[in-house]
Every structure is written in structure tokens, then in C-alpha cells.
């Protein structure tokens, strides 16, 4: 029962308390539609707020402030901060359930009492259909198999649902309030204010969209390094795109150690259609869109521990270097690296491998071309026992990350890795 699911469950149980109070005695006190709308909109507000870049940075940077003198048990609990996605999914599902109840009561009142107009009913059902489609495309199995569809559905159907919510709110207010009192009816309605904040949160990241120039360094036919000069906060990931309305891709940044190329860089591997095209067409400086605020990633939480091990594969070396770079990590921190990748020199180049060695002279670099795929659970377990590390961080593809995390957890190792919730 992971931390992510525990958070999801807490959110859901909190909403069940609300269900008890709203529906506790419907025969004596009929359920008010505005109460259902308030609960639904409050959940959707939290759902969107927790995904904002500034919210994520606040969560992570608050965790960074915990000093090493704090008991290890508390730091290990705080390092689970990256499971904030449980709040996002929990409130999304709960908000939709509240809206199901809202739709059911609206339909009942329309059929039995003709209490609402047909346009209100049609808009209500349209919103519900859109919300259900968003939830279905976010189901883990479908999301992983049709990731591009998931992203497009989340973005465009999310925008459509907000427009429909505004239309529904306007029609309901016009139906229930006097024509001379519509303005004050809006102001008194909590749903109006929450919908206004939701709209602002959706618009805000797009107000910060800009284009950066990236200088490519071809590492191999499989990997590319993009250099840029804009200043970024330590442990940051930059989200880039060549087509802002279609897809966005986050990449961890790490500082340059070469005085001739100041700034930072990121490693991109040909793992999908978009990244493959980027790697193949990298002969000249590239202009790419950057959106929102750069934000921290899971490996940034490694700074909470005095002695730590980072396990990664392939281009995960980029995020690893972001946390291991001498310019980023705490001066007194002991940090060891296990990097499993195919032919590291041929794939990522001597320069990048040298930077890895500079960050950790004793880094364990496993060449899968020469030795095959290693048992990373056994390798990490042995290093953890020998080094006396306080924590292990894992970053790879979903299958490897889950295998290593579960394998080490079963042996009692405090291990952390992304949960692939979005």
C-alpha cells in the first residue's frame, strides 16, 4: 500500500466525511445543489493547484530545508514528498464523484419538477461525459499505452470542461437569481470564486511561455546533449517543446564544468518519436519552447541525506548529475552512483563520462553491452550494506524503477523513486 495510494485514500475518506454531512438527512433537509457544486469545485481547485510548478517547488524546497540533524526516520518520511500526485488523482476522482451526484439531482429535478431548463441539463451531462473521459484516459494502463492521447485529452478536454462549467454556472445563476441581482449572486457563490482561481491557474503557465536557444552536442546516434545559458535553480528540470499545444517533455538540468561552455545542459536520448527526431536533427542551434517555471524532481530530495546512493540507467545520468554535481550537492554529502548503460563511452562520450567520474570518482558504471543487464537490486543492496548509506534513489524506466524499488524495499532498504503517476 504505497504512500501515493495512502494519500489518495486520505483524500477520498475526507470527501466521504463531506458526503455524510451533505446527505445525512435528505428526507428532512433536501440536498442543496450549491453544496454539491462547492465540494466538486473545491476538489478540482486542489487537483489543479497541486500540479502547478510553484506548488511542486514549494513542496520540494520545504523538504530540502530539513537539516541532517533531524532524526533519520522523519527525513525518510519527508522524502516521500514526491508522492504529491496522490492529491492530484484523489481530488480529481472525488470531484468527479461529487459532480455525478450533482448531475443525478439536477436530472431528477428536471424530470420530476421541471425545475431547471433543458440547456442547463444538457451542459451538465456534457461536463460529466468530459470528466469521465479524462479519468478513463488517465487510467494507468491506458495512459502508458496511449500516452500522447492521454496528454491531449488532459489538456484540451480540461480546457473544454472549464468553459462548460462557466456556461453552466451562468445559466444556473440566471435561472435562480433575479435579473437585477445576478452580479451579487455570482459574488456570493463559492463555486464562482473557485472556478475563477482554476481559470487563472490554467492560464498562468502559458503567460510564461518563451523560446530558448539550445546548442546541441551530438553524443551518439542515440543521445544528445543540449546546452543553454539561461540561469536555472539547482536540481531543476526544464520542460521543452517544439509544438506547445501538442506535447511537452521535462529534462533535468546540470551545470557545466567546462569554463568554455558556461551555463547548464540536459541529456536527451532517442526514447520516443519526438526525442528521436530531436536527436537526428541536431546539426545546428535549436529554438525550443519553454513553459512555466523550472521545477525540482525526485532526485533533488537526495540532498536530505548525509550518505546516499543513486541508481540510474541510460540517460537517467542527466538527473543523476543534477543532484550529484559538486556545485549543487551539500559539501559534506557522501554520494555514490550506480549507472547501468550500454557502451557508455560510445553512447554518451568521453566528456560526459569524465563529468560522472568528477562527481563520483568511485562511480560504478556497468556496461550492459559487455556484461549484459545486471541485477540492479543485488548491486544496489551490496553497495548499500557496504557504504552505510541512509537512502537509495532510483531513476530509470517504469519497469526497472519499480523492480529495483520493490526489491530493495523487500530487504528493508529506504528507497525512493518516481511513481509515474502522470
C-alpha positions as CSV (number, residue, x, y, z in Angstrom):
1,X,0.0,0.0,0.0
2,X,2.2,2.8,-1.3
3,X,2.4,6.4,0.0
4,X,0.8,7.6,-3.2
5,X,-2.3,5.3,-2.6
6,X,-2.4,6.3,1.1
7,X,-2.6,10.0,0.1
8,X,-5.3,9.1,-2.4
9,X,-7.2,7.2,0.3
10,X,-7.0,10.1,2.8
11,X,-8.4,12.5,0.2
12,X,-11.2,10.1,-0.6
13,X,-12.0,9.5,3.1
14,X,-12.1,13.2,3.7
15,X,-14.6,13.6,1.0
16,X,-16.7,10.8,2.5
17,X,-17.0,12.9,5.6
18,X,-18.4,15.6,3.4
19,X,-20.8,13.1,1.9
20,X,-22.1,12.2,5.4
21,X,-22.8,15.8,6.3
22,X,-24.4,16.7,2.9
23,X,-26.6,13.6,2.7
24,X,-27.1,12.9,6.4
25,X,-30.9,13.5,6.4
26,X,-32.2,14.2,2.9
27,X,-35.8,13.5,3.9
28,X,-35.8,16.3,6.4
29,X,-33.3,18.6,4.8
30,X,-33.1,18.3,0.9
31,X,-29.7,18.2,-0.6
32,X,-28.7,21.7,-1.9
33,X,-27.2,21.6,-5.4
34,X,-24.9,24.5,-4.5
35,X,-23.3,22.4,-1.7
36,X,-22.5,19.6,-4.3
37,X,-21.1,22.2,-6.7
38,X,-18.9,23.7,-3.9
39,X,-17.5,20.3,-3.0
40,X,-16.8,19.4,-6.6
41,X,-15.2,22.7,-7.5
42,X,-13.1,22.7,-4.3
43,X,-11.7,19.3,-5.2
44,X,-11.0,20.4,-8.8
45,X,-9.2,23.5,-7.5
46,X,-6.9,21.4,-5.3
47,X,-6.4,19.0,-8.2
48,X,-5.1,21.7,-10.5
49,X,-3.3,23.8,-7.8
50,X,-1.1,20.8,-6.6
51,X,0.2,20.4,-10.2
52,X,1.4,23.9,-10.6
53,X,5.1,24.4,-10.9
54,X,5.3,26.8,-8.0
55,X,3.3,24.3,-5.8
56,X,5.7,21.5,-6.7
57,X,8.7,23.7,-6.0
58,X,7.2,24.7,-2.6
59,X,6.8,21.1,-1.6
60,X,10.3,20.0,-2.6
61,X,12.1,23.1,-1.3
62,X,10.3,22.8,2.0
63,X,11.7,19.3,2.3
64,X,15.2,20.5,1.4
65,X,15.2,22.7,4.4
66,X,15.1,19.8,6.8
67,X,18.6,19.5,8.3
68,X,20.6,16.3,8.7
69,X,20.4,16.6,12.5
70,X,16.7,15.8,12.3
71,X,16.1,12.1,13.0
72,X,16.5,9.8,10.0
73,X,13.0,8.4,10.4
74,X,11.5,11.9,10.0
75,X,13.7,12.7,7.0
76,X,12.7,9.4,5.3
77,X,9.0,10.3,5.7
78,X,9.5,13.8,4.4
79,X,11.4,12.5,1.4
80,X,8.2,10.9,0.2
81,X,7.1,14.4,-0.8
82,X,7.2,13.4,-4.5
83,X,4.0,11.4,-4.0
84,X,2.0,14.6,-4.1
85,X,0.4,13.1,-7.3
86,X,-1.9,11.2,-4.9
87,X,-3.5,14.5,-4.1
88,X,-4.0,15.3,-7.8
89,X,-5.6,12.0,-8.6
90,X,-7.6,11.7,-5.4
91,X,-9.2,15.1,-5.8
92,X,-9.9,14.5,-9.5
93,X,-11.8,11.3,-8.8
94,X,-13.6,12.8,-5.7
95,X,-14.5,15.9,-7.6
96,X,-16.0,13.8,-10.4
97,X,-18.0,11.7,-7.9
98,X,-19.5,14.9,-6.4
99,X,-20.4,16.0,-9.9
100,X,-22.0,12.7,-10.6
101,X,-24.3,13.4,-7.6
102,X,-24.9,16.9,-8.9
103,X,-25.9,15.6,-12.3
104,X,-28.2,13.0,-10.8
105,X,-30.1,15.5,-8.7
106,X,-30.3,18.0,-11.5
107,X,-31.7,15.4,-13.8
108,X,-34.2,14.3,-11.1
109,X,-35.4,17.8,-10.5
110,X,-35.7,18.5,-14.2
111,X,-37.7,15.3,-14.9
112,X,-40.0,15.4,-11.9
113,X,-40.4,19.1,-11.2
114,X,-39.2,20.9,-14.4
115,X,-37.0,22.9,-12.0
116,X,-34.2,23.6,-14.5
117,X,-34.0,24.4,-18.2
118,X,-33.0,22.0,-20.9
119,X,-29.8,23.9,-21.7
120,X,-28.7,23.5,-18.0
121,X,-29.3,19.8,-18.2
122,X,-27.5,19.4,-21.5
123,X,-24.5,21.3,-20.3
124,X,-24.4,19.3,-17.0
125,X,-24.3,16.0,-18.9
126,X,-21.7,17.3,-21.3
127,X,-19.5,18.2,-18.4
128,X,-19.9,14.8,-16.8
129,X,-19.1,13.0,-20.1
130,X,-15.9,15.1,-20.5
131,X,-14.8,14.4,-16.9
132,X,-15.3,10.7,-17.3
133,X,-13.3,10.6,-20.5
134,X,-10.5,12.5,-18.8
135,X,-10.5,10.0,-15.9
136,X,-10.6,7.0,-18.2
137,X,-7.6,8.2,-20.3
138,X,-5.7,8.7,-17.1
139,X,-6.2,5.1,-16.0
140,X,-2.6,3.8,-15.7
141,X,-2.8,1.0,-18.3
142,X,-4.4,3.3,-20.9
143,X,-2.1,6.2,-20.0
144,X,1.0,4.2,-20.6
145,X,-0.2,2.6,-23.8
146,X,-1.6,5.8,-25.3
147,X,0.4,8.5,-23.6
148,X,0.0,11.1,-26.4
149,X,-3.7,10.6,-26.3
150,X,-3.7,11.0,-22.6
151,X,-1.8,14.3,-22.7
152,X,-4.0,15.7,-25.4
153,X,-7.2,14.6,-23.6
154,X,-6.0,16.0,-20.3
155,X,-5.1,19.4,-21.9
156,X,-7.9,20.0,-24.4
157,X,-10.8,18.3,-22.6
158,X,-9.7,20.0,-19.4
159,X,-10.0,23.4,-21.1
160,X,-13.3,22.4,-22.6
161,X,-14.7,21.3,-19.2
162,X,-13.8,24.7,-17.7
163,X,-15.6,26.6,-20.5
164,X,-18.6,24.3,-20.0
165,X,-18.5,24.9,-16.2
166,X,-18.6,28.7,-16.8
167,X,-21.6,28.3,-19.2
168,X,-23.4,26.1,-16.7
169,X,-22.7,28.5,-13.8
170,X,-24.0,31.4,-15.8
171,X,-27.2,29.6,-16.9
172,X,-27.9,28.4,-13.3
173,X,-27.3,31.8,-11.8
174,X,-29.6,33.4,-14.4
175,X,-32.2,30.8,-13.7
176,X,-32.2,31.1,-9.9
177,X,-31.4,34.8,-9.3
178,X,-33.3,37.9,-10.1
179,X,-32.1,39.6,-13.3
180,X,-31.1,42.7,-11.2
181,X,-29.2,40.6,-8.7
182,X,-27.1,38.3,-11.0
183,X,-23.8,40.1,-10.2
184,X,-24.2,39.8,-6.4
185,X,-25.4,36.2,-6.8
186,X,-22.1,35.4,-8.5
187,X,-20.1,37.1,-5.8
188,X,-21.9,35.1,-3.1
189,X,-21.4,31.8,-4.8
190,X,-18.2,29.9,-3.6
191,X,-18.1,28.0,-6.9
192,X,-17.7,31.2,-8.8
193,X,-14.5,32.1,-6.9
194,X,-13.0,28.7,-7.1
195,X,-13.8,28.5,-10.9
196,X,-12.1,31.9,-11.3
197,X,-9.0,30.7,-9.5
198,X,-8.9,27.5,-11.5
199,X,-9.1,29.5,-14.7
200,X,-6.3,31.8,-13.6
201,X,-4.1,28.7,-12.7
202,X,-4.7,27.2,-16.2
203,X,-3.8,30.5,-17.9
204,X,-0.8,31.4,-15.8
205,X,1.8,28.8,-17.2
206,X,1.0,30.0,-20.7
207,X,1.8,33.5,-19.8
208,X,5.3,32.4,-19.0
209,X,6.0,30.6,-22.3
210,X,9.1,31.7,-24.1
211,X,11.7,30.3,-26.6
212,X,15.2,29.4,-25.6
213,X,18.2,28.7,-27.9
214,X,19.8,25.3,-27.2
215,X,23.2,24.4,-28.6
216,X,23.3,20.7,-29.4
217,X,26.2,18.4,-28.8
218,X,25.8,15.1,-30.6
219,X,26.9,12.4,-28.2
220,X,25.9,9.5,-30.5
221,X,23.1,8.3,-32.7
222,X,21.2,7.5,-29.5
223,X,21.9,10.5,-27.3
224,X,22.1,14.3,-27.5
225,X,23.3,17.0,-25.0
226,X,21.6,20.4,-25.2
227,X,23.5,23.3,-23.8
228,X,21.8,26.6,-22.8
229,X,22.9,29.8,-21.0
230,X,19.8,30.8,-19.1
231,X,20.2,30.6,-15.3
232,X,18.2,27.9,-13.6
233,X,17.8,26.9,-9.9
234,X,19.8,23.8,-8.8
235,X,18.1,20.4,-9.1
236,X,15.8,21.9,-11.8
237,X,14.0,20.3,-14.7
238,X,13.2,22.3,-17.9
239,X,10.1,21.4,-19.8
240,X,10.6,21.9,-23.6
241,X,8.5,21.5,-26.7
242,X,8.6,22.2,-30.4
243,X,4.8,22.2,-30.6
244,X,3.4,23.8,-27.4
245,X,-0.2,22.7,-27.9
246,X,0.7,19.1,-28.6
247,X,3.3,17.8,-26.2
248,X,5.9,18.8,-23.5
249,X,8.9,16.9,-22.3
250,X,10.8,17.6,-19.0
251,X,14.5,17.1,-18.7
252,X,16.7,17.5,-15.7
253,X,19.5,20.1,-16.0
254,X,23.0,20.0,-14.6
255,X,25.7,22.7,-14.5
256,X,28.5,22.9,-17.0
257,X,32.0,22.1,-15.6
258,X,33.7,23.5,-18.7
259,X,34.6,27.2,-18.5
260,X,34.4,27.4,-22.3
261,X,30.7,26.4,-22.2
262,X,29.1,28.2,-19.2
263,X,25.5,27.6,-18.3
264,X,23.7,24.3,-18.0
265,X,22.8,21.3,-20.1
266,X,20.5,18.3,-20.3
267,X,20.8,14.9,-21.8
268,X,18.2,13.7,-24.3
269,X,18.0,10.1,-25.5
270,X,16.1,8.8,-28.5
271,X,13.4,7.1,-26.4
272,X,10.3,8.2,-28.4
273,X,9.2,9.7,-31.7
274,X,9.8,13.3,-30.6
275,X,13.1,12.8,-28.9
276,X,14.3,10.6,-31.8
277,X,13.6,13.4,-34.2
278,X,15.4,15.9,-31.9
279,X,18.5,13.7,-31.8
280,X,18.5,13.1,-35.5
281,X,18.1,16.8,-36.4
282,X,20.7,18.3,-34.1
283,X,23.2,19.8,-36.5
284,X,22.6,23.5,-35.6
285,X,21.3,25.5,-32.6
286,X,17.7,24.7,-31.8
287,X,15.0,27.0,-30.7
288,X,12.5,25.3,-28.4
289,X,9.6,26.5,-26.3
290,X,10.0,26.5,-22.5
291,X,6.9,26.8,-20.4
292,X,6.2,27.9,-16.8
293,X,8.8,27.8,-14.0
294,X,11.6,25.2,-13.9
295,X,10.8,22.7,-11.2
296,X,12.5,20.2,-9.0
297,X,12.5,16.4,-9.5
298,X,12.6,13.3,-7.3
299,X,16.4,13.0,-7.1
300,X,16.6,16.5,-5.7
301,X,15.4,15.0,-2.4
302,X,18.7,13.2,-2.1
303,X,20.2,16.3,-0.5
304,X,18.1,15.5,2.6
305,X,20.6,12.6,3.4
306,X,24.2,12.7,4.5
307,X,25.0,9.4,2.8
308,X,23.1,8.4,-0.3
309,X,23.3,6.1,-3.3
310,X,21.8,7.0,-6.7
311,X,20.9,4.1,-9.1
312,X,20.1,5.1,-12.7
313,X,20.2,3.7,-16.3
314,X,20.8,5.2,-19.7
315,X,20.0,8.9,-20.0
316,X,18.9,9.0,-16.4
317,X,22.5,10.1,-15.9
318,X,21.3,13.6,-16.6
319,X,19.0,13.8,-13.5
320,X,21.7,12.0,-11.5
321,X,24.3,14.6,-12.4
322,X,21.8,17.3,-11.5
323,X,21.9,16.0,-7.9
324,X,25.5,14.8,-7.8
325,X,27.1,17.9,-9.3
326,X,29.7,19.4,-6.9
327,X,28.1,22.8,-7.5
328,X,24.7,21.5,-6.3
329,X,25.0,18.9,-3.6
330,X,25.9,19.7,0.0
331,X,29.7,19.8,0.5
332,X,29.8,17.1,3.3
333,X,27.5,14.7,1.5
334,X,28.7,11.2,0.6
335,X,27.1,10.3,-2.7
336,X,27.7,7.1,-4.7
337,X,26.5,6.3,-8.2
338,X,25.4,3.1,-9.9
339,X,24.9,3.8,-13.7
340,X,23.9,0.9,-15.9
341,X,24.0,1.7,-19.6
342,X,25.1,0.3,-23.0
343,X,28.6,1.2,-24.0
344,X,28.8,4.5,-22.0
345,X,31.8,5.9,-23.9
346,X,30.3,5.3,-27.4
347,X,26.8,6.4,-26.4
348,X,27.4,9.4,-24.2
349,X,31.0,10.3,-25.0
350,X,34.2,10.6,-23.0
351,X,33.4,14.2,-21.8
352,X,30.2,13.2,-20.1
353,X,31.7,10.1,-18.6
354,X,34.6,12.3,-17.2
355,X,32.0,14.5,-15.6
356,X,30.4,11.5,-14.0
357,X,33.9,10.5,-12.7
358,X,34.4,14.0,-11.4
359,X,31.1,13.9,-9.5
360,X,31.9,10.4,-8.1
361,X,35.4,9.0,-8.7
362,X,34.2,5.6,-7.5
363,X,31.1,5.5,-9.6
364,X,30.1,2.0,-10.6
365,X,29.5,2.2,-14.3
366,X,28.0,-1.0,-15.7
367,X,28.5,-1.5,-19.4
368,X,25.5,-3.6,-20.5
369,X,27.0,-4.2,-24.0
370,X,29.9,-6.0,-22.4
371,X,28.3,-7.7,-19.4
372,X,24.6,-7.9,-20.2
373,X,21.9,-6.5,-17.9
374,X,23.0,-6.6,-14.3
375,X,20.8,-7.5,-11.3
376,X,20.5,-3.9,-10.1
377,X,18.7,-5.0,-6.9
378,X,21.6,-7.1,-5.9
379,X,24.2,-4.5,-6.9
380,X,22.4,-1.7,-5.0
381,X,21.8,-3.9,-2.0
382,X,25.5,-4.7,-1.7
383,X,26.6,-1.1,-2.1
384,X,24.0,0.0,0.5
385,X,25.3,-2.6,3.0
386,X,29.0,-1.7,2.3
387,X,28.6,2.1,2.3
388,X,26.3,2.6,5.3
389,X,24.1,4.9,3.1
390,X,20.9,6.4,4.7
391,X,18.9,6.1,1.5
392,X,18.8,4.9,-2.1
393,X,17.3,6.8,-5.0
394,X,16.3,5.1,-8.3
395,X,15.6,6.6,-11.7
396,X,15.0,4.5,-14.8
397,X,12.1,3.5,-17.0
398,X,9.0,2.4,-15.2
399,X,9.6,-1.3,-15.2
400,X,13.2,-1.1,-13.9
401,X,12.4,1.5,-11.3
402,X,9.5,-0.5,-9.9
403,X,11.6,-3.7,-9.9
404,X,14.5,-2.1,-8.0
405,X,12.3,-0.1,-5.6
406,X,10.2,-3.1,-4.7
407,X,13.2,-5.4,-4.5
408,X,15.1,-3.1,-2.1
409,X,12.0,-2.3,0.0
410,X,11.5,-6.0,0.5
411,X,15.0,-6.1,2.0
412,X,14.3,-3.2,4.3
413,X,16.2,-0.5,2.4
414,X,14.8,3.0,2.4
415,X,14.5,3.6,-1.3
416,X,12.9,6.3,-3.3
417,X,11.8,6.5,-7.0
418,X,9.3,8.2,-9.2
419,X,5.8,6.8,-9.2
420,X,4.9,7.5,-12.9
421,X,1.5,8.9,-11.9
422,X,1.4,11.3,-14.9
